[in-house]
Amino acid sequence: MTATLTVNKSIFKENIKQVVGDTPVMAVVKNNAYNFGLDFAIEVFLEVGIEMFSTTSLREAIKIRKVAPKAMIFLMNPGIEFEILRKYDIQMTLPSLSFYHQYKDELSGIKVHLEYENLLHRSGFHTFEEMKQVIQENSQLPKKQQLNITGIWTHFGYADEFDVSEYEIEKEAWLTGLNEMLTQYNFQYIHAQNSASFMRDDLFEHHTHVRLGIVLYGCRPYSSLPENAVKQSLTLSANVIQCRELKKGDSAGYSFAYTAKTDTTVAVVDIGYGDGVLRARSQYDCLINGKRYPIRALMMSHLLVEIDEAVKPQDNVILYGEDIRIDEYTFKGVGANSEQISALNHCSLERKIIG
Ligand SMILES: Cc1ncc(COP(=O)(O)O)c(C=O)c1O
């Protein structure tokens, strides 16, 4: 008996097909493919016909090249390992005018996508005029010294938010600037939309790809989407290792984590924060034999769950699954979908692929 992270490959695949349809996709596979396992995820994406991948890590980009020799790989963070980028044919963001000026002499032959900063202010050119300046300066260099501008892109910081108008503002700024650029220049790759933006607006006109993460991994990016729009393939399960009686007033767990208000039975479950269960998640419930029970204490390798007489040692305890979805807890405020998934500890959990 051990706590286990299971991914159902058929559901994972089915979900991708259902969500994407025939929209061209660049799959975001950063952070070990949102903790689903880079090799596993790439294999499935290739099986469903997705051949473009983006990550923030050069190490992951090289790993992708090894499993997907023909894929288009896009590094969303700037790197200065120019020889490696050329060797593995990795395309990269061009994050600012100052980066271009600093590395102009070394960037020759590197394939870059011009990045528009927009409201996220994490990376990118401040204006489209600055991008034009690069295109201009680059075109004045001898052909052999030029960088290869293949794409243009941005990332929205507010597509997942419905209570504020920032998404509309960043969208308008991007589309206006892009359309103006397209009157003068062509790009092979134009991409801006994350999961929420795609689910809200479908692929924007003139864009070649959507750049999706979380929705491919089975979570709804916002709560007004119906549950059946996105299928969860991941299950996080553990086991009841003991059932213990507490008398009214007894405390259990470290530092009086839980004090029984009446005589109570608790299950001791073999999973804890060392396995990646977030403290905020432990304020809620888990599923045992199809019924929800409240979690009362979180420890490094254990949970205490308040139970009734139906629960027995060795029963399976589900923290996340088809009927107890990750996105349910996102919408309850536990943390972003990706935060909950990426906390899961591959070193301590057993990992299974089924289906
Ligand atoms: C630059 C960039 N593009 C796309 C994505 C995918 O976003 P989502 O997982 O919301 O689809 C991310 C995720 O953080 C990102 O940083």
The ligand as an SDF file (V2000), in Angstrom:
LIG
                    3D

 16 16  0  0  0  0  0  0  0  0999 V2000
    4.1760   31.8090  -21.7160 C   0  0  0  0  0  0  0  0  0  0  0  0
    3.1130   30.8210  -21.4220 C   0  0  0  0  0  0  0  0  0  0  0  0
    2.3140   30.4170  -22.4090 N   0  0  0  0  0  0  0  0  0  0  0  0
    1.3270   29.5220  -22.1990 C   0  0  0  0  0  0  0  0  0  0  0  0
    1.1230   28.9890  -20.9440 C   0  0  0  0  0  0  0  0  0  0  0  0
    0.0010   28.0030  -20.7490 C   0  0  0  0  0  0  0  0  0  0  0  0
   -0.9640   28.5140  -19.9060 O   0  0  0  0  0  0  0  0  0  0  0  0
   -2.2100   27.6050  -19.4650 P   0  0  0  0  0  0  0  0  0  0  0  0
   -1.6420   26.5070  -18.6430 O   0  0  0  0  0  0  0  0  0  0  0  0
   -3.0730   28.5230  -18.7060 O   0  0  0  0  0  0  0  0  0  0  0  0
   -2.8120   27.1120  -20.7340 O   0  0  0  0  0  0  0  0  0  0  0  0
    1.9450   29.3760  -19.8880 C   0  0  0  0  0  0  0  0  0  0  0  0
    1.7050   28.8340  -18.5460 C   0  0  0  0  0  0  0  0  0  0  0  0
    2.0490   29.3260  -17.5300 O   0  0  0  0  0  0  0  0  0  0  0  0
    2.9740   30.3120  -20.1310 C   0  0  0  0  0  0  0  0  0  0  0  0
    3.7770   30.7410  -19.1500 O   0  0  0  0  0  0  0  0  0  0  0  0
  1  2  1  0
  2  3  1  0
  2 15  2  0
  3  4  2  0
  4  5  1  0
  5  6  1  0
  5 12  2  0
  6  7  1  0
  7  8  1  0
  8  9  2  0
  8 10  1  0
  8 11  1  0
 12 13  1  0
 12 15  1  0
 13 14  2  0
 15 16  1  0
M  END
$$$$
